[in-house]
Amino acid sequence: MIRRSRSRGSARDRSYPTHPPPPRSPPSAPFGLGGALAPGFAVPARAPQVLRGARSRSRVLGLLIVLGLLLASGPAAADRDLVTRAQEAFDAARAKTLREPLDGRIDAVWHTDLVLAIRPDPQLQFWADTRRRLQSRHLTYRLVEPSAALTELPADPGSGLDKWYVYMRAPFGVPRERAVRYVSEYLGPELATPESGYVLTHQLTVLEWSRMTELPLPQELWERKPVLLARIAEEHATDDSFSDLFAERICFLAVYANPSDEELERSVRILVDAQVEPGVWAPAPITLRYDGQSRDTEVEPEHARKMVMVVLAEYLRRNAGAGADADAGAGADTGTDADADADADADADAGGGAAWWLAGGVGLLALLMLVRRFRA
């Protein structure tokens, strides 16, 4: 069967109906940007719905982006980073302690005992017990050895800073009636004159040392502990720079009070940032004042380091991510600091993995929505 083909003609011979070109959009695009429509622009019937839909998508996209940023750099990530840094600082300070010569200050043994009460550690325990035996001639040996004998107190406490030193060792002295009188004088009548600084912190420790040695103080003196703690906490709350006194305040608050997680975190952040090298703090010289006498003195780095270790131990204990595994590792430590560092890194990785994956998913979703919007 033969089909008749139609003559299609050339492109030059064809003619097409002509239509006026469609009107151009005004300079300010009307959809999704909230701009005003140009005069004479005809809005299609679906324009209100399109406008509302575009604006809703913009809001959702913005919320997703903000959520991703918060997850990536918000409090969870910051806290995880602080726990890791606190663990590293504690491990470095512990390593330096174990390398110290077995001599020096008796309060370093006492501070180490405070650390061990929070984080048992066989190597630190051996270090403390070995150094403890070297302090047997110290006037306050009872501070670190409960079976030690009490020492004789002078009949006259003297004046100035010497008087302060006698008051501080009164809980470890005899006769006990004289010890009670000196502690009562140091705490003052009803604490009417508020003390500050080191005098205030040591009023608290003298009261606690009296409890350790079972000094028979009047009941009204025992009831002053909350007052002393409140004053120390008030001073510490307004202090935002590292010093030996800063470390001492938060150390005693961590041991004898119950500072809030926020206050402890603030303090730990300042302490960690103040390291001059891992596990080393270098407090500025201080001026001690009491009873009209003052004296400038250097601060032993070991004094600050041990108090910081107490604070870091308490902070790590409260934070489950680094505290539980680290405590278990400390109890079974065989002496390798590399193992402690590896445990800390593993804790940080495990604690932060979920947050980072969630942040990445939210960011990817926001990116896909952005690409789809531009393609539409």
C-alpha positions as CSV (number, residue, x, y, z in Angstrom):
1,M,0.0,0.0,0.0
2,I,1.4,3.3,-1.1
3,R,1.0,6.2,1.3
4,R,0.8,9.7,0.1
5,S,3.4,11.8,1.7
6,R,2.5,15.3,2.6
7,S,4.7,18.1,1.5
8,R,6.2,19.6,4.7
9,G,8.0,22.4,3.0
10,S,11.2,24.1,4.2
11,A,11.7,25.8,7.4
12,R,12.0,29.1,5.5
13,D,8.4,28.6,4.0
14,R,6.8,27.8,7.3
15,S,5.0,30.5,9.2
16,Y,4.1,30.5,12.9
17,P,1.6,32.5,14.8
18,T,3.2,35.2,16.8
19,H,2.4,36.0,20.4
20,P,3.5,38.9,22.6
21,P,6.3,37.9,25.0
22,P,5.3,37.2,28.6
23,P,5.8,40.1,31.0
24,R,9.1,40.1,32.9
25,S,9.1,39.7,36.7
26,P,9.7,42.9,38.6
27,P,13.2,43.5,39.9
28,S,12.3,42.3,43.4
29,A,11.2,38.7,43.3
30,P,7.8,38.4,44.9
31,F,8.0,34.8,46.2
32,G,9.9,33.7,49.3
33,L,11.7,37.0,50.0
34,G,8.9,39.1,51.4
35,G,9.5,41.9,48.9
36,A,6.7,44.2,47.7
37,L,5.2,43.5,44.3
38,A,5.9,45.9,41.5
39,P,2.9,48.1,40.3
40,G,0.8,46.2,37.8
41,F,2.2,42.8,38.6
42,A,-0.6,40.2,38.4
43,V,-0.4,37.7,41.3
44,P,-1.6,34.2,40.4
45,A,-4.3,32.7,42.4
46,R,-1.8,30.3,44.1
47,A,0.5,33.0,45.2
48,P,-0.6,33.3,48.8
49,Q,-0.1,29.6,49.3
50,V,3.2,29.6,47.6
51,L,4.4,32.5,49.7
52,R,3.4,30.8,52.9
53,G,5.0,27.5,51.8
54,A,8.3,29.2,50.9
55,R,8.4,31.1,54.1
56,S,7.7,28.0,56.1
57,R,10.5,26.1,54.3
58,S,12.8,29.0,55.1
59,R,11.9,28.9,58.8
60,V,12.4,25.1,59.0
61,L,15.7,25.4,57.1
62,G,16.9,28.1,59.5
63,L,15.9,26.1,62.6
64,L,17.8,23.0,61.3
65,I,20.9,25.0,60.7
66,V,20.8,26.6,64.1
67,L,20.1,23.2,65.7
68,G,23.1,21.7,63.9
69,L,25.3,24.5,65.2
70,L,24.1,24.1,68.7
71,L,24.7,20.3,68.7
72,A,28.2,20.8,67.2
73,S,29.4,23.5,69.5
74,G,26.9,23.7,72.3
75,P,27.1,22.8,76.0
76,A,27.3,19.1,75.4
77,A,30.4,19.4,73.3
78,A,31.9,22.0,75.6
79,D,31.3,19.9,78.7
80,R,32.8,16.8,77.0
81,D,35.9,18.8,76.1
82,L,36.2,20.1,79.7
83,V,36.0,16.6,81.1
84,T,38.7,15.4,78.7
85,R,41.0,18.4,79.6
86,A,40.3,17.8,83.4
87,Q,41.3,14.1,83.0
88,E,44.5,15.0,81.1
89,A,45.4,17.7,83.8
90,F,44.8,15.2,86.6
91,D,46.8,12.5,84.9
92,A,49.7,14.9,84.3
93,A,49.6,16.2,87.9
94,R,49.5,12.6,89.2
95,A,52.5,11.7,87.1
96,K,54.5,14.6,88.4
97,T,53.5,13.8,92.0
98,L,54.9,10.2,91.6
99,R,58.2,11.6,90.3
100,E,58.7,14.0,93.3
101,P,61.4,13.3,95.8
102,L,60.1,11.9,99.1
103,D,60.5,15.0,101.2
104,G,58.8,18.3,101.6
105,R,55.5,19.5,103.0
106,I,53.2,17.6,105.4
107,D,50.2,19.3,103.9
108,A,51.0,17.6,100.5
109,V,50.4,14.2,102.2
110,W,47.1,15.5,103.7
111,H,46.0,16.8,100.3
112,T,46.9,13.5,98.7
113,D,44.8,11.7,101.3
114,L,41.9,13.9,100.3
115,V,42.4,12.9,96.7
116,L,42.5,9.2,97.6
117,A,39.3,9.5,99.5
118,I,37.7,10.5,96.2
119,R,39.7,8.4,93.7
120,P,41.5,5.3,95.2
121,D,44.9,4.8,93.6
122,P,47.4,2.2,94.7
123,Q,50.5,4.1,93.5
124,L,49.4,7.4,95.0
125,Q,48.6,5.6,98.2
126,F,52.1,4.1,98.3
127,W,53.6,7.6,97.6
128,A,51.6,9.1,100.4
129,D,52.4,6.3,102.9
130,T,56.1,6.5,102.2
131,R,56.2,10.3,102.6
132,R,53.9,10.1,105.6
133,R,56.6,8.2,107.6
134,L,59.1,10.9,106.8
135,Q,57.0,13.5,108.6
136,S,57.1,11.9,112.1
137,R,58.9,14.8,113.7
138,H,56.5,17.4,112.4
139,L,54.5,19.3,115.1
140,T,51.2,18.5,113.3
141,Y,52.1,14.8,112.4
142,R,48.7,13.9,113.8
143,L,47.2,15.5,110.7
144,V,48.4,12.6,108.6
145,E,48.8,9.9,111.2
146,P,45.9,9.3,113.5
147,S,48.0,7.3,115.9
148,A,50.6,10.0,116.4
149,A,51.0,11.7,119.7
150,L,49.8,15.2,120.4
151,T,52.5,18.0,120.9
152,E,52.9,20.6,123.6
153,L,51.3,24.0,122.9
154,P,53.0,27.2,124.2
155,A,51.5,28.9,127.2
156,D,51.4,32.2,125.3
157,P,50.5,32.1,121.6
158,G,52.6,35.2,120.9
159,S,51.6,37.8,118.4
160,G,51.4,38.4,114.6
161,L,51.9,35.5,112.2
162,D,53.5,33.4,114.9
163,K,50.2,33.6,116.8
164,W,48.3,32.5,113.7
165,Y,50.6,29.4,113.3
166,V,50.0,28.4,117.0
167,Y,46.2,28.7,116.5
168,M,46.4,26.5,113.4
169,R,48.2,23.7,115.2
170,A,46.1,24.0,118.3
171,P,43.9,20.9,117.4
172,F,47.0,18.8,117.5
173,G,48.2,20.1,120.8
174,V,48.1,19.5,124.6
175,P,47.0,20.4,127.1
176,R,43.5,20.0,125.6
177,E,42.0,22.9,127.6
178,R,44.6,25.2,126.1
179,A,43.9,23.8,122.6
180,V,40.1,24.5,123.1
181,R,40.9,28.1,124.2
182,Y,43.2,28.8,121.2
183,V,40.6,27.4,118.7
184,S,37.9,29.5,120.4
185,E,40.0,32.6,120.2
186,Y,40.8,31.9,116.5
187,L,37.2,31.5,115.5
188,G,36.3,34.6,117.5
189,P,33.2,35.4,119.6
190,E,30.3,34.4,117.4
191,L,32.4,35.1,114.4
192,A,31.4,38.7,114.8
193,T,34.4,40.0,112.8
194,P,34.3,38.4,109.3
195,E,37.7,37.2,108.2
196,S,38.7,36.7,104.6
197,G,41.3,35.0,102.5
198,Y,43.6,32.5,104.0
199,V,42.6,33.3,107.6
200,L,39.0,32.4,106.7
201,T,39.9,29.2,104.9
202,H,42.0,28.1,107.8
203,Q,39.3,28.8,110.3
204,L,37.4,26.1,108.5
205,T,40.3,23.7,108.5
206,V,41.0,24.3,112.2
207,L,37.4,23.4,112.9
208,E,37.7,20.2,110.8
209,W,41.1,19.3,112.3
210,S,39.5,19.7,115.8
211,R,36.9,17.1,114.7
212,M,39.7,14.8,113.4
213,T,41.5,14.9,116.8
214,E,38.3,14.7,118.8
215,L,39.0,18.1,120.5
216,P,36.1,18.7,122.9
217,L,34.9,22.1,121.5
218,P,31.7,23.7,122.8
219,Q,28.6,23.0,120.6
220,E,28.4,26.6,119.5
221,L,31.8,26.3,117.8
222,W,30.7,23.2,115.8
223,E,27.6,25.1,114.6
224,R,29.8,27.7,113.0
225,K,30.9,25.5,110.1
226,P,27.9,26.5,107.8
227,V,28.7,30.1,108.5
228,L,32.4,29.6,107.5
229,L,31.4,27.6,104.4
230,A,28.9,30.3,103.3
231,R,31.6,33.0,103.6
232,I,34.1,31.0,101.6
233,A,31.5,30.3,98.9
234,E,30.6,34.0,98.7
235,E,34.2,35.0,98.3
236,H,34.8,32.3,95.7
237,A,31.8,33.2,93.6
238,T,33.2,36.6,92.9
239,D,36.7,35.4,92.0
240,D,37.4,34.5,88.4
241,S,41.2,34.4,88.2
242,F,43.5,31.6,89.3
243,S,45.6,31.9,92.4
244,D,46.7,29.7,95.3
245,L,43.8,31.0,97.3
246,F,41.4,30.3,94.5
247,A,42.5,26.7,94.5
248,E,42.3,26.5,98.2
249,R,38.8,27.8,98.4
250,I,37.3,25.5,95.9
251,C,39.3,22.6,97.3
252,F,37.8,23.0,100.7
253,L,34.3,23.6,99.3
254,A,34.6,20.4,97.3
255,V,35.6,18.4,100.4
256,Y,33.5,20.0,103.1
257,A,30.5,21.4,101.2
258,N,28.6,20.5,98.1
259,P,29.2,23.1,95.5
260,S,26.7,23.1,92.5
261,D,27.8,21.5,89.3
262,E,27.8,24.9,87.6
263,E,30.2,26.4,90.3
264,L,32.4,23.3,90.2
265,E,32.6,23.5,86.4
266,R,33.4,27.2,86.4
267,S,36.2,26.6,88.8
268,V,37.6,23.6,86.9
269,R,37.7,25.6,83.7
270,I,39.7,28.3,85.4
271,L,42.1,25.7,87.0
272,V,42.6,23.8,83.7
273,D,43.3,27.0,81.8
274,A,45.8,28.2,84.4
275,Q,48.3,25.3,83.7
276,V,51.7,26.7,82.7
277,E,52.4,23.2,81.4
278,P,50.5,19.9,81.8
279,G,50.0,19.2,85.5
280,V,51.9,22.3,86.7
281,W,50.4,25.5,88.2
282,A,52.6,28.5,89.2
283,P,50.7,30.7,91.6
284,A,51.9,34.3,92.1
285,P,53.6,35.2,95.4
286,I,51.2,36.0,98.3
287,T,51.0,38.3,101.3
288,L,50.0,36.7,104.6
289,R,48.5,39.0,107.2
290,Y,47.4,38.4,110.7
291,D,47.3,40.3,114.0
292,G,48.9,43.4,112.6
293,Q,51.8,41.6,110.8
294,S,52.3,40.8,107.1
295,R,54.8,38.8,105.2
296,D,55.4,38.3,101.5
297,T,56.1,34.7,100.6
298,E,56.4,32.4,97.6
299,V,53.9,29.6,97.1
300,E,55.1,26.0,96.7
301,P,53.8,24.7,93.3
302,E,53.2,21.4,95.0
303,H,50.7,23.1,97.4
304,A,48.6,24.4,94.5
305,R,48.9,21.2,92.5
306,K,47.6,18.9,95.3
307,M,44.6,21.2,95.9
308,V,43.8,21.3,92.2
309,M,44.0,17.5,92.1
310,V,41.4,17.3,94.8
311,V,39.0,19.6,92.8
312,L,39.7,17.7,89.5
313,A,39.1,14.3,91.3
314,E,35.7,15.5,92.5
315,Y,34.7,17.0,89.1
316,L,35.6,13.7,87.3
317,R,33.7,11.7,89.9
318,R,30.6,13.7,89.2
319,N,30.9,13.3,85.4
320,A,29.9,9.8,84.4
321,G,31.5,9.9,81.0
322,A,35.1,10.2,82.4
323,G,34.5,9.3,86.0
324,A,33.4,5.7,86.1
325,D,35.9,4.2,83.8
326,A,38.7,6.4,85.1
327,D,38.0,5.4,88.6
328,A,38.0,1.7,87.7
329,G,41.3,2.2,85.9
330,A,42.8,4.0,88.8
331,G,41.9,1.2,91.2
332,A,43.7,-1.3,89.0
333,D,46.5,0.9,87.9
334,T,49.8,-0.7,87.3
335,G,51.7,2.5,86.9
336,T,51.5,3.4,83.2
337,D,50.3,6.9,82.6
338,A,49.9,6.1,78.9
339,D,47.1,3.7,79.9
340,A,45.4,6.4,81.8
341,D,45.6,8.8,78.9
342,A,44.2,6.2,76.6
343,D,41.3,5.5,78.9
344,A,40.5,9.2,79.1
345,D,40.6,9.6,75.3
346,A,38.3,6.5,74.9
347,D,35.8,7.9,77.4
348,A,35.7,11.2,75.6
349,D,35.3,9.6,72.2
350,A,32.4,7.4,73.5
351,G,30.7,10.3,75.1
352,G,30.9,12.6,72.1
353,G,30.2,10.2,69.3
354,A,26.4,10.3,69.5
355,A,26.2,14.1,69.6
356,W,28.6,14.5,66.6
357,W,26.6,11.9,64.5
358,L,23.3,13.8,65.3
359,A,24.9,17.1,64.4
360,G,26.1,15.7,61.1
361,G,22.7,14.3,60.3
362,V,20.9,17.6,61.0
363,G,23.5,19.4,58.9
364,L,23.1,17.0,55.9
365,L,19.3,17.4,56.1
366,A,19.6,21.1,56.1
367,L,21.9,21.0,53.1
368,L,19.5,18.7,51.1
369,M,16.6,21.0,51.8
370,L,18.7,24.0,50.6
371,V,19.6,22.2,47.4
372,R,16.0,21.2,46.7
373,R,14.8,24.7,47.3
374,F,17.2,26.2,44.8
375,R,16.4,23.5,42.2
376,A,12.7,24.3,42.6
